[in-house]
C-alpha cells in the first residue's frame, strides 16, 4: 500500500490510508485464460484435480485457523492481498490477529479484530487501510462487506474476501494457445507449489525446468514466470526493470494465480517493457 495516510482523530478510529498450507485434494479442474500482450495467445492455468494427500492445517486450540488467505482486491491498496499467519505479538491488546507472511524488506500488514475486522500496518498505530464492520470471532465468518481506501475515499469492495487455505492450488498446469513462440511453448507443463511464501503469496516451480518459477514480486509490481528475482539486480539500458529475467509477466497483485485478470505480457524493449 502507498505510504500516504492521515492520522486518525483518536485511537481506534479509521483513517484514509493509501496504500502456509496447500490446497485440499479432490477439487474439480478449473481453467483460466488471459490474453498475452493483446494477441490471440492464451495462458491457461489449470488447477489439476489430483489426490496429492495435501491436508490443510487444523485449527488452533481456540478454534481459529492458523492461516487465512486475503484475496480479491485490485487497484489501489491491492498489496493487502496475501497469506496471513496467526500472530500473538499483540495478544491481550487486540482480538485475534494475523500477519501477512513471507514478505521481506516490506512493511508489515496485519489483519486483526478491534471492535471490527481491520487491515493495516499495526494494530497499535491506528492507521487502517481496510475494515469490515463485523463482530464475528473468526475472520472466516466475516459477514459484512470490506471497505477500502481507494485514493480518494473509502468504498465498499465486494470482491475482497478472507478464505481458508483450501483456495490455494497445490498444482498448476501451464499451457498456451495458437501462435505462441517456440521458447514459450517449451515452458508448458506442470508447476508445483513450493514450501513457504514469496512476498506473502504462494509460489510455484516448474516440474521439468527447475529454474522456472511462477511468483508475485511485490518489488517489481507483478506476477512473473521466470528465474527467481535477484535482489539488487539492474536491467540493461532500454530494458524494463520490471520485466528483467521473466518470460512472461502480468501487472497484478492478486494473491492466487488463478485470480490474475490482467493481461500477460512478453518482456521487450519498448517503453512499457513488453511487445
PECORTA-V814732 format. One record per residue. D_CENTER is the distance of its C-alpha to the mean C-alpha in Angstrom with 1 decimal. Layout:
d_center->D_CENTER
d_center->D_CENTER
This chain:
d_center->12.8
d_center->16.3
d_center->18.8
d_center->21.5
d_center->22.5
d_center->25.8
d_center->26.9
d_center->27.5
d_center->31.2
d_center->31.3
d_center->29.4
d_center->27.1
d_center->26.9
d_center->24.0
d_center->23.5
d_center->22.1
d_center->19.6
d_center->17.7
d_center->15.2
d_center->12.8
d_center->14.2
d_center->14.7
d_center->15.2
d_center->18.6
d_center->21.3
d_center->23.2
d_center->20.7
d_center->22.1
d_center->20.9
d_center->18.8
d_center->18.7
d_center->16.4
d_center->18.3
d_center->17.6
d_center->20.2
d_center->20.4
d_center->21.8
d_center->23.8
d_center->25.7
d_center->26.4
d_center->24.1
d_center->21.4
d_center->18.5
d_center->18.3
d_center->15.7
d_center->17.7
d_center->16.8
d_center->20.0
d_center->21.9
d_center->23.2
d_center->24.7
d_center->23.2
d_center->24.1
d_center->20.6
d_center->20.9
d_center->18.3
d_center->19.5
d_center->22.1
d_center->22.3
d_center->23.7
d_center->27.3
d_center->26.7
d_center->25.0
d_center->21.5
d_center->18.6
d_center->17.7
d_center->13.9
d_center->11.8
d_center->8.5
d_center->7.7
d_center->6.6
d_center->8.7
d_center->9.0
d_center->10.3
d_center->12.6
d_center->13.8
d_center->11.9
d_center->8.5
d_center->7.5
d_center->8.1
d_center->4.7
d_center->4.1
d_center->7.2
d_center->10.4
d_center->13.7
d_center->17.1
d_center->18.8
d_center->22.6
d_center->23.2
d_center->24.2
d_center->26.0
d_center->29.0
d_center->27.9
d_center->25.1
d_center->24.2
d_center->21.4
d_center->18.7
d_center->15.3
d_center->13.7
d_center->10.1
d_center->10.7
d_center->10.8
d_center->11.0
d_center->14.4
d_center->16.4
d_center->14.2
d_center->15.0
d_center->14.3
d_center->12.7
d_center->14.3
d_center->14.4
d_center->18.2
d_center->21.3
d_center->24.1
d_center->26.1
d_center->23.0
d_center->19.3
d_center->17.7
d_center->14.7
d_center->15.9
d_center->16.8
d_center->19.5
d_center->21.3
d_center->24.5
d_center->23.9
d_center->23.9
d_center->21.4
d_center->19.1
d_center->16.3
d_center->15.9
d_center->18.2
d_center->19.4
d_center->23.2
d_center->23.2
d_center->25.4
d_center->24.2
d_center->23.9
d_center->20.7
d_center->17.3
d_center->17.3
d_center->20.4
d_center->19.6
d_center->21.9
d_center->21.6
d_center->19.4
d_center->16.9
d_center->18.3
d_center->16.5
d_center->18.2
d_center->18.0
d_center->20.1
d_center->23.4
d_center->23.3
d_center->21.5
d_center->20.6
d_center->19.5
d_center->16.2
d_center->17.0
d_center->13.6
d_center->11.7
d_center->12.1
d_center->12.0
d_center->12.6
d_center->13.9
d_center->12.5
d_center->14.6
d_center->12.0
d_center->10.5
d_center->12.9
d_center->14.9
d_center->16.4
d_center->15.7
d_center->18.7
d_center->18.7
d_center->21.6
d_center->23.0
d_center->25.6
d_center->28.9
d_center->29.6
d_center->26.9
d_center->28.3
d_center->29.4
d_center->27.1
d_center->24.1
d_center->25.9
d_center->26.5
d_center->22.8
d_center->22.7
d_center->22.3
d_center->20.3
d_center->17.1
d_center->16.7
d_center->13.9
d_center->14.8
d_center->15.6
d_center->13.3
d_center->9.9
d_center->9.2
d_center->8.0
d_center->6.5
d_center->4.8
d_center->7.6
d_center->9.7
d_center->12.9
d_center->16.5
d_center->19.1
d_center->21.9
d_center->24.7
d_center->23.5
d_center->22.5
d_center->21.5
d_center->18.9
d_center->15.2
d_center->12.2
d_center->9.2
d_center->7.0
d_center->9.5
d_center->9.1
d_center->12.9
d_center->13.4
d_center->11.1
d_center->9.9
d_center->9.1
d_center->12.4
d_center->14.9
d_center->17.5
d_center->18.7
d_center->16.7
d_center->16.6
d_center->19.6
d_center->19.6
d_center->22.1
d_center->22.9
d_center->24.3
d_center->24.7
d_center->28.3
d_center->30.0
d_center->29.0
d_center->25.7
d_center->22.4
d_center->20.7
d_center->17.2
d_center->18.4
d_center->20.4
d_center->20.6
d_center->18.2
d_center->19.8
d_center->17.3
d_center->14.4
d_center->12.7
d_center->11.9
d_center->8.6
d_center->5.6
d_center->4.2
d_center->2.0
d_center->5.5
d_center->8.1
d_center->10.6
d_center->9.1
d_center->9.5
d_center->12.6
d_center->13.5
d_center->16.3
d_center->16.2
d_center->18.7
d_center->21.0
d_center->21.6
d_center->25.0
d_center->27.4
d_center->27.3
d_center->26.3
d_center->22.8
d_center->22.4
d_center->22.4
d_center->25.2
